[in-house]
Amino acid sequence: MLPAHRGQGIARVLLAYFEEFARRSTLREVRLEARLSLPRNVALHQALGYHIRSLHPYPEGTDTWAQLAKLVTDARADNLA
């Protein structure tokens, strides 16, 4: 994200959209990836309920990326099934 647009909640809005899309599509989980060299991004995802599922080094050894995931299934819907 360009510096001029950071801190405006754009990432939160996009993630909320993806999560709602996943729910409506009956998907149970949203997954995303983030570079560990961008700790603010990882912290934002974790603050929004995502957890790190796995870590993966770049082949060049320059960085590591994390796969994060969040369950988005509505527990009420699960109980009705």
C-alpha positions, 0 to 999 in steps of 0.5 A: 500500500502506498504510504499516503494511503496507510492507516486509513482502514483499507486493509480492514475493509478488504479483509472484511469483504473477503471474509463475508464473501467466503461465508456466503460461499460456504467456505470455512476459512480465509487464508492469506500470505504475508512477509515477515519482513513486514511485521506491521502487516502480520500484526494487523492480520493477527489482530483481526483473528488470523493465525500463522499456519506455516512459515516458508523461506524464500528460495534466495534466503532473503525473507520468510513468508507466513501463511495465515488463516482465519475460520469464518464459518458462522457457528450458528450455521454449523449447529443447524447443519 
